[in-house]
Amino acid sequence: MSDDELEDAVAAFLKGADKAYSEYEKGYADADATLSVLETHLDELREAHESA
């Protein structure tokens, strides 16, 4: 994986995390759902890092 691809993975994680927090703060999702979404984004970021 190139540095650009890793940078893209980090950007995607941050975008997804920001969206999850925003939805939680607005009351659209509960804490468990938000943590589940964040866990998924972390797993994707971890996979991207490990394949780099």
PDB file of N, CA, C and O in Angstrom:
ATOM      1  N   MET A   1       0.853  -1.172   0.000  1.00  0.00           N
ATOM      2  CA  MET A   1       0.000   0.000   0.000  1.00  0.00           C
ATOM      3  C   MET A   1       0.898   1.232   0.000  1.00  0.00           C
ATOM      4  O   MET A   1       1.866   1.320   0.755  1.00  0.00           O
ATOM      5  N   SER A   2       0.562   2.152  -0.840  1.00  0.00           N
ATOM      6  CA  SER A   2       1.352   3.377  -0.946  1.00  0.00           C
ATOM      7  C   SER A   2       0.984   4.347   0.172  1.00  0.00           C
ATOM      8  O   SER A   2      -0.022   4.181   0.862  1.00  0.00           O
ATOM      9  N   ASP A   3       1.818   5.350   0.327  1.00  0.00           N
ATOM     10  CA  ASP A   3       1.535   6.391   1.317  1.00  0.00           C
ATOM     11  C   ASP A   3       0.224   7.099   1.003  1.00  0.00           C
ATOM     12  O   ASP A   3      -0.522   7.467   1.910  1.00  0.00           O
ATOM     13  N   ASP A   4      -0.053   7.290  -0.286  1.00  0.00           N
ATOM     14  CA  ASP A   4      -1.307   7.946  -0.680  1.00  0.00           C
ATOM     15  C   ASP A   4      -2.515   7.109  -0.280  1.00  0.00           C
ATOM     16  O   ASP A   4      -3.527   7.644   0.174  1.00  0.00           O
ATOM     17  N   GLU A   5      -2.404   5.798  -0.450  1.00  0.00           N
ATOM     18  CA  GLU A   5      -3.513   4.914  -0.081  1.00  0.00           C
ATOM     19  C   GLU A   5      -3.726   4.908   1.429  1.00  0.00           C
ATOM     20  O   GLU A   5      -4.862   4.895   1.901  1.00  0.00           O
ATOM     21  N   LEU A   6      -2.633   4.918   2.181  1.00  0.00           N
ATOM     22  CA  LEU A   6      -2.739   4.972   3.635  1.00  0.00           C
ATOM     23  C   LEU A   6      -3.332   6.307   4.074  1.00  0.00           C
ATOM     24  O   LEU A   6      -4.157   6.355   4.987  1.00  0.00           O
ATOM     25  N   GLU A   7      -2.915   7.376   3.429  1.00  0.00           N
ATOM     26  CA  GLU A   7      -3.478   8.695   3.727  1.00  0.00           C
ATOM     27  C   GLU A   7      -4.978   8.714   3.431  1.00  0.00           C
ATOM     28  O   GLU A   7      -5.753   9.297   4.189  1.00  0.00           O
ATOM     29  N   ASP A   8      -5.384   8.084   2.343  1.00  0.00           N
ATOM     30  CA  ASP A   8      -6.807   7.993   2.008  1.00  0.00           C
ATOM     31  C   ASP A   8      -7.572   7.201   3.070  1.00  0.00           C
ATOM     32  O   ASP A   8      -8.698   7.553   3.423  1.00  0.00           O
ATOM     33  N   ALA A   9      -6.954   6.129   3.575  1.00  0.00           N
ATOM     34  CA  ALA A   9      -7.599   5.318   4.610  1.00  0.00           C
ATOM     35  C   ALA A   9      -7.780   6.119   5.895  1.00  0.00           C
ATOM     36  O   ALA A   9      -8.818   6.019   6.550  1.00  0.00           O
ATOM     37  N   VAL A  10      -6.780   6.909   6.253  1.00  0.00           N
ATOM     38  CA  VAL A  10      -6.885   7.761   7.446  1.00  0.00           C
ATOM     39  C   VAL A  10      -7.974   8.807   7.249  1.00  0.00           C
ATOM     40  O   VAL A  10      -8.768   9.056   8.156  1.00  0.00           O
ATOM     41  N   ALA A  11      -8.015   9.415   6.081  1.00  0.00           N
ATOM     42  CA  ALA A  11      -9.042  10.424   5.798  1.00  0.00           C
ATOM     43  C   ALA A  11     -10.437   9.808   5.860  1.00  0.00           C
ATOM     44  O   ALA A  11     -11.363  10.425   6.386  1.00  0.00           O
ATOM     45  N   ALA A  12     -10.592   8.598   5.329  1.00  0.00           N
ATOM     46  CA  ALA A  12     -11.893   7.920   5.372  1.00  0.00           C
ATOM     47  C   ALA A  12     -12.285   7.609   6.811  1.00  0.00           C
ATOM     48  O   ALA A  12     -13.450   7.743   7.185  1.00  0.00           O
ATOM     49  N   PHE A  13     -11.308   7.192   7.620  1.00  0.00           N
ATOM     50  CA  PHE A  13     -11.592   6.928   9.032  1.00  0.00           C
ATOM     51  C   PHE A  13     -12.062   8.189   9.740  1.00  0.00           C
ATOM     52  O   PHE A  13     -13.071   8.174  10.443  1.00  0.00           O
ATOM     53  N   LEU A  14     -11.332   9.272   9.553  1.00  0.00           N
ATOM     54  CA  LEU A  14     -11.694  10.521  10.222  1.00  0.00           C
ATOM     55  C   LEU A  14     -13.071  11.006   9.794  1.00  0.00           C
ATOM     56  O   LEU A  14     -13.851  11.480  10.621  1.00  0.00           O
ATOM     57  N   LYS A  15     -13.369  10.891   8.516  1.00  0.00           N
ATOM     58  CA  LYS A  15     -14.687  11.302   8.021  1.00  0.00           C
ATOM     59  C   LYS A  15     -15.784  10.444   8.655  1.00  0.00           C
ATOM     60  O   LYS A  15     -16.805  10.964   9.106  1.00  0.00           O
ATOM     61  N   GLY A  16     -15.567   9.140   8.685  1.00  0.00           N
ATOM     62  CA  GLY A  16     -16.548   8.240   9.279  1.00  0.00           C
ATOM     63  C   GLY A  16     -16.718   8.462  10.768  1.00  0.00           C
ATOM     64  O   GLY A  16     -17.835   8.426  11.284  1.00  0.00           O
ATOM     65  N   ALA A  17     -15.605   8.694  11.465  1.00  0.00           N
ATOM     66  CA  ALA A  17     -15.669   8.947  12.905  1.00  0.00           C
ATOM     67  C   ALA A  17     -16.403  10.248  13.188  1.00  0.00           C
ATOM     68  O   ALA A  17     -17.238  10.306  14.092  1.00  0.00           O
ATOM     69  N   ASP A  18     -16.104  11.280  12.433  1.00  0.00           N
ATOM     70  CA  ASP A  18     -16.796  12.560  12.611  1.00  0.00           C
ATOM     71  C   ASP A  18     -18.296  12.410  12.393  1.00  0.00           C
ATOM     72  O   ASP A  18     -19.097  12.978  13.136  1.00  0.00           O
ATOM     73  N   LYS A  19     -18.673  11.647  11.376  1.00  0.00           N
ATOM     74  CA  LYS A  19     -20.096  11.439  11.093  1.00  0.00           C
ATOM     75  C   LYS A  19     -20.763  10.677  12.235  1.00  0.00           C
ATOM     76  O   LYS A  19     -21.874  11.016  12.644  1.00  0.00           O
ATOM     77  N   ALA A  20     -20.094   9.655  12.747  1.00  0.00           N
ATOM     78  CA  ALA A  20     -20.657   8.870  13.850  1.00  0.00           C
ATOM     79  C   ALA A  20     -20.859   9.737  15.086  1.00  0.00           C
ATOM     80  O   ALA A  20     -21.911   9.676  15.722  1.00  0.00           O
ATOM     81  N   TYR A  21     -19.858  10.545  15.431  1.00  0.00           N
ATOM     82  CA  TYR A  21     -19.988  11.441  16.585  1.00  0.00           C
ATOM     83  C   TYR A  21     -21.105  12.454  16.371  1.00  0.00           C
ATOM     84  O   TYR A  21     -21.873  12.741  17.289  1.00  0.00           O
ATOM     85  N   SER A  22     -21.192  12.985  15.181  1.00  0.00           N
ATOM     86  CA  SER A  22     -22.226  13.975  14.876  1.00  0.00           C
ATOM     87  C   SER A  22     -23.620  13.375  15.031  1.00  0.00           C
ATOM     88  O   SER A  22     -24.507  13.988  15.624  1.00  0.00           O
ATOM     89  N   GLU A  23     -23.804  12.169  14.491  1.00  0.00           N
ATOM     90  CA  GLU A  23     -25.107  11.515  14.600  1.00  0.00           C
ATOM     91  C   GLU A  23     -25.450  11.215  16.057  1.00  0.00           C
ATOM     92  O   GLU A  23     -26.609  11.320  16.459  1.00  0.00           O
ATOM     93  N   TYR A  24     -24.450  10.845  16.842  1.00  0.00           N
ATOM     94  CA  TYR A  24     -24.678  10.590  18.266  1.00  0.00           C
ATOM     95  C   TYR A  24     -25.073  11.879  18.987  1.00  0.00           C
ATOM     96  O   TYR A  24     -26.035  11.898  19.755  1.00  0.00           O
ATOM     97  N   GLU A  25     -24.331  12.945  18.737  1.00  0.00           N
ATOM     98  CA  GLU A  25     -24.607  14.223  19.394  1.00  0.00           C
ATOM     99  C   GLU A  25     -25.987  14.767  19.037  1.00  0.00           C
ATOM    100  O   GLU A  25     -26.619  15.439  19.853  1.00  0.00           O
ATOM    101  N   LYS A  26     -26.455  14.482  17.830  1.00  0.00           N
ATOM    102  CA  LYS A  26     -27.780  14.942  17.400  1.00  0.00           C
ATOM    103  C   LYS A  26     -28.894  14.020  17.888  1.00  0.00           C
ATOM    104  O   LYS A  26     -30.073  14.316  17.693  1.00  0.00           O
ATOM    105  N   GLY A  27     -28.533  12.913  18.517  1.00  0.00           N
ATOM    106  CA  GLY A  27     -29.523  11.980  19.031  1.00  0.00           C
ATOM    107  C   GLY A  27     -30.023  10.974  18.017  1.00  0.00           C
ATOM    108  O   GLY A  27     -31.007  10.279  18.269  1.00  0.00           O
ATOM    109  N   TYR A  28     -29.358  10.883  16.868  1.00  0.00           N
ATOM    110  CA  TYR A  28     -29.778   9.947  15.826  1.00  0.00           C
ATOM    111  C   TYR A  28     -29.340   8.517  16.119  1.00  0.00           C
ATOM    112  O   TYR A  28     -29.907   7.572  15.570  1.00  0.00           O
ATOM    113  N   ALA A  29     -28.339   8.350  16.976  1.00  0.00           N
ATOM    114  CA  ALA A  29     -27.815   7.022  17.294  1.00  0.00           C
ATOM    115  C   ALA A  29     -27.503   6.961  18.783  1.00  0.00           C
ATOM    116  O   ALA A  29     -27.141   7.967  19.393  1.00  0.00           O
ATOM    117  N   ASP A  30     -27.647   5.775  19.360  1.00  0.00           N
ATOM    118  CA  ASP A  30     -27.296   5.627  20.770  1.00  0.00           C
ATOM    119  C   ASP A  30     -25.805   5.292  20.891  1.00  0.00           C
ATOM    120  O   ASP A  30     -25.110   5.107  19.893  1.00  0.00           O
ATOM    121  N   ALA A  31     -25.344   5.222  22.120  1.00  0.00           N
ATOM    122  CA  ALA A  31     -23.915   5.013  22.360  1.00  0.00           C
ATOM    123  C   ALA A  31     -23.433   3.676  21.797  1.00  0.00           C
ATOM    124  O   ALA A  31     -22.359   3.609  21.199  1.00  0.00           O
ATOM    125  N   ASP A  32     -24.213   2.617  21.983  1.00  0.00           N
ATOM    126  CA  ASP A  32     -23.792   1.305  21.485  1.00  0.00           C
ATOM    127  C   ASP A  32     -23.650   1.292  19.967  1.00  0.00           C
ATOM    128  O   ASP A  32     -22.692   0.734  19.432  1.00  0.00           O
ATOM    129  N   ALA A  33     -24.594   1.900  19.285  1.00  0.00           N
ATOM    130  CA  ALA A  33     -24.530   1.958  17.821  1.00  0.00           C
ATOM    131  C   ALA A  33     -23.329   2.779  17.367  1.00  0.00           C
ATOM    132  O   ALA A  33     -22.645   2.415  16.410  1.00  0.00           O
ATOM    133  N   THR A  34     -23.080   3.881  18.053  1.00  0.00           N
ATOM    134  CA  THR A  34     -21.948   4.736  17.701  1.00  0.00           C
ATOM    135  C   THR A  34     -20.633   4.003  17.897  1.00  0.00           C
ATOM    136  O   THR A  34     -19.747   4.074  17.045  1.00  0.00           O
ATOM    137  N   LEU A  35     -20.500   3.296  19.019  1.00  0.00           N
ATOM    138  CA  LEU A  35     -19.275   2.532  19.259  1.00  0.00           C
ATOM    139  C   LEU A  35     -19.091   1.428  18.224  1.00  0.00           C
ATOM    140  O   LEU A  35     -17.966   1.144  17.813  1.00  0.00           O
ATOM    141  N   SER A  36     -20.168   0.817  17.810  1.00  0.00           N
ATOM    142  CA  SER A  36     -20.091  -0.218  16.783  1.00  0.00           C
ATOM    143  C   SER A  36     -19.588   0.355  15.461  1.00  0.00           C
ATOM    144  O   SER A  36     -18.746  -0.247  14.795  1.00  0.00           O
ATOM    145  N   VAL A  37     -20.108   1.511  15.090  1.00  0.00           N
ATOM    146  CA  VAL A  37     -19.663   2.169  13.854  1.00  0.00           C
ATOM    147  C   VAL A  37     -18.182   2.534  13.959  1.00  0.00           C
ATOM    148  O   VAL A  37     -17.416   2.308  13.022  1.00  0.00           O
ATOM    149  N   LEU A  38     -17.783   3.095  15.093  1.00  0.00           N
ATOM    150  CA  LEU A  38     -16.379   3.466  15.274  1.00  0.00           C
ATOM    151  C   LEU A  38     -15.473   2.238  15.238  1.00  0.00           C
ATOM    152  O   LEU A  38     -14.376   2.288  14.682  1.00  0.00           O
ATOM    153  N   GLU A  39     -15.933   1.134  15.831  1.00  0.00           N
ATOM    154  CA  GLU A  39     -15.148  -0.094  15.806  1.00  0.00           C
ATOM    155  C   GLU A  39     -14.937  -0.580  14.371  1.00  0.00           C
ATOM    156  O   GLU A  39     -13.846  -1.026  14.017  1.00  0.00           O
ATOM    157  N   THR A  40     -15.973  -0.492  13.557  1.00  0.00           N
ATOM    158  CA  THR A  40     -15.859  -0.879  12.150  1.00  0.00           C
ATOM    159  C   THR A  40     -14.839  -0.003  11.432  1.00  0.00           C
ATOM    160  O   THR A  40     -14.007  -0.504  10.676  1.00  0.00           O
ATOM    161  N   HIS A  41     -14.905   1.300  11.667  1.00  0.00           N
ATOM    162  CA  HIS A  41     -13.953   2.212  11.029  1.00  0.00           C
ATOM    163  C   HIS A  41     -12.528   1.941  11.516  1.00  0.00           C
ATOM    164  O   HIS A  41     -11.585   2.007  10.728  1.00  0.00           O
ATOM    165  N   LEU A  42     -12.366   1.640  12.798  1.00  0.00           N
ATOM    166  CA  LEU A  42     -11.039   1.307  13.321  1.00  0.00           C
ATOM    167  C   LEU A  42     -10.502   0.026  12.688  1.00  0.00           C
ATOM    168  O   LEU A  42      -9.325  -0.050  12.337  1.00  0.00           O
ATOM    169  N   ASP A  43     -11.361  -0.974  12.542  1.00  0.00           N
ATOM    170  CA  ASP A  43     -10.935  -2.224  11.907  1.00  0.00           C
ATOM    171  C   ASP A  43     -10.463  -1.981  10.475  1.00  0.00           C
ATOM    172  O   ASP A  43      -9.451  -2.537  10.046  1.00  0.00           O
ATOM    173  N   GLU A  44     -11.199  -1.151   9.741  1.00  0.00           N
ATOM    174  CA  GLU A  44     -10.814  -0.837   8.361  1.00  0.00           C
ATOM    175  C   GLU A  44      -9.482  -0.095   8.315  1.00  0.00           C
ATOM    176  O   GLU A  44      -8.643  -0.363   7.455  1.00  0.00           O
ATOM    177  N   LEU A  45      -9.295   0.833   9.242  1.00  0.00           N
ATOM    178  CA  LEU A  45      -8.033   1.577   9.294  1.00  0.00           C
ATOM    179  C   LEU A  45      -6.884   0.645   9.671  1.00  0.00           C
ATOM    180  O   LEU A  45      -5.800   0.727   9.094  1.00  0.00           O
ATOM    181  N   ARG A  46      -7.119  -0.228  10.628  1.00  0.00           N
ATOM    182  CA  ARG A  46      -6.091  -1.180  11.049  1.00  0.00           C
ATOM    183  C   ARG A  46      -5.687  -2.085   9.886  1.00  0.00           C
ATOM    184  O   ARG A  46      -4.500  -2.333   9.675  1.00  0.00           O
ATOM    185  N   GLU A  47      -6.665  -2.574   9.135  1.00  0.00           N
ATOM    186  CA  GLU A  47      -6.377  -3.424   7.974  1.00  0.00           C
ATOM    187  C   GLU A  47      -5.544  -2.680   6.939  1.00  0.00           C
ATOM    188  O   GLU A  47      -4.605  -3.236   6.368  1.00  0.00           O
ATOM    189  N   ALA A  48      -5.889  -1.432   6.703  1.00  0.00           N
ATOM    190  CA  ALA A  48      -5.132  -0.629   5.735  1.00  0.00           C
ATOM    191  C   ALA A  48      -3.698  -0.437   6.206  1.00  0.00           C
ATOM    192  O   ALA A  48      -2.764  -0.503   5.407  1.00  0.00           O
ATOM    193  N   HIS A  49      -3.527  -0.203   7.480  1.00  0.00           N
ATOM    194  CA  HIS A  49      -2.185   0.008   8.037  1.00  0.00           C
ATOM    195  C   HIS A  49      -1.360  -1.273   7.958  1.00  0.00           C
ATOM    196  O   HIS A  49      -0.187  -1.243   7.586  1.00  0.00           O
ATOM    197  N   GLU A  50      -1.977  -2.389   8.307  1.00  0.00           N
ATOM    198  CA  GLU A  50      -1.249  -3.658   8.310  1.00  0.00           C
ATOM    199  C   GLU A  50      -0.881  -4.128   6.911  1.00  0.00           C
ATOM    200  O   GLU A  50       0.087  -4.871   6.743  1.00  0.00           O
ATOM    201  N   SER A  51      -1.633  -3.709   5.915  1.00  0.00           N
ATOM    202  CA  SER A  51      -1.313  -4.120   4.549  1.00  0.00           C
ATOM    203  C   SER A  51      -0.339  -3.159   3.873  1.00  0.00           C
ATOM    204  O   SER A  51       0.065  -3.371   2.730  1.00  0.00           O
ATOM    205  N   ALA A  52       0.033  -2.101   4.592  1.00  0.00           N
ATOM    206  CA  ALA A  52       0.958  -1.098   4.027  1.00  0.00           C
ATOM    207  C   ALA A  52       2.379  -1.608   4.036  1.00  0.00           C
ATOM    208  O   ALA A  52       3.291  -0.904   3.601  1.00  0.00           O
TER     209      ALA A  52
END
